[in-house]
Amino acid sequence: MSFSRIRDQFEKHVIANYARFPLCVARGEGSRVWDVEGREYLDLFPGWGVAGLGHCHPAVAEAIARQAGKLIHVANHYYCEEQGEFGEILSRRCGGRRVFFCNSGAEANEGAIKLARLVGQPRHKIIAMRNSFHGRTFGAISATGQAEYQRGFTPVVPGFSHAEVNDLASVEALLDSQTCAIMIEPVQGEAGVVAAAPAFLASLRKICDERGLLLIFDEVQTAPCRLGEWFGHQYFKVEPDLVATAKSIAGGMPTAAFLARPEVAEFLKPGTHASTFGGHSLGCAAGIAAFKAMEEERVMDNIRTLGSWLDDRLGTLVGDECGVKAIRRVGFMIGVELAHPGAALVDDCREHGLLVNCTHRNIIRLLPAFNIEKPLLERGLEILAACLKREGWRRG
Ligand SMILES: Cc1ncc(COP(=O)(O)O)c(C=O)c1O
């Protein structure tokens, strides 16, 4: 079908709540995708971070096909072999925490928020961070520390307040007898790759221990593998009570989870929380295959090995010639802070065969697949550098 026919269908039938680029992705393989006309693109922002193993990893595709021929979905009042096995894998990689399966990052955070309130009763307040992003459900937008995501939806869920990342005094100022939890992304992705300092996270842990609060890490972007460790908190060497994860945990399937320390997990009893699709057989089969592939292909070694090369290469972009103010990188989360708005640059990159994201108007965000090969990454950075050097985007 032609692109114009596809666009017509969207215009007539699909709610226009996404600003879509004029590109219809028809096929993907690794870090490359092709549009309906067969044009190839290098994808350095695959699926908003979902395609950690790249598009259509063969082992994941094979696991999905095999499982689809066997059983697609089982209701959660029965046992399901794949859910148990994937639960064991996630739990093993996340310090023995127990798993609740759901379908999206927002839902994982929503569940973690509910559990924190359940454990903390009658305390109900949660301190989250300014500039954070936790998703679009009501609990998640209430935790999100950016007014624009709440506009039009107020009043949001009460009890959330927002401190500044890396400013302990701003957290302490918000603590009171009603506080039950502190919630943070160890690296804020949507805010443009802003990392918490390890000492700040360690201090949050200490405050939580001293005051009997739960520490919630939103690891929807930072886990699995993204920072070169299975989970982001392992990179920062701080142990949260609750961890939300989604995006790339199941090779591209809409599978997500929160994980809780066993003493915390115990508070969830039959009837307290549920999800019809959570722990879906297809998603779990894909997740098992994805974790096996991440381990066998040593993707975390790839991320760590390319780190200093990336810093050197990205460092050459900083300055007036490219209009780049700063680079921020943790593992394979990369933010290129521009001196001007980046929308026109994203268009220019796409026209030159490179897919990237722009967040907060002027931060180019790259979330490459964990298994991307150096020559492909190098080619992507070459296209980015060439586009940055052209003047046009700076007027956009
Ligand atoms: C840190 C973080 N939390 C939560 C979410 C929401 O995830 P989802 O869109 O799967 O609901 C996102 C999405 O980008 C995210 O980056």
The ligand as a Gaussian input file, in Angstrom:
#p B3LYP/6-31G(d) Opt

LIG

0 1
 C       11.177000       6.234000      32.748000
 C        9.858000       5.923000      32.110000
 N        8.845000       5.523000      32.886000
 C        7.660000       5.204000      32.359000
 C        7.413000       5.284000      31.013000
 C        6.071000       4.925000      30.443000
 O        6.153000       3.715000      29.773000
 P        4.954000       3.259000      28.805000
 O        4.910000       4.219000      27.677000
 O        5.333000       1.861000      28.408000
 O        3.709000       3.296000      29.618000
 C        8.448000       5.689000      30.156000
 C        8.230000       5.786000      28.704000
 O        8.981000       6.324000      27.946000
 C        9.700000       6.024000      30.728000
 O       10.719000       6.417000      29.961000

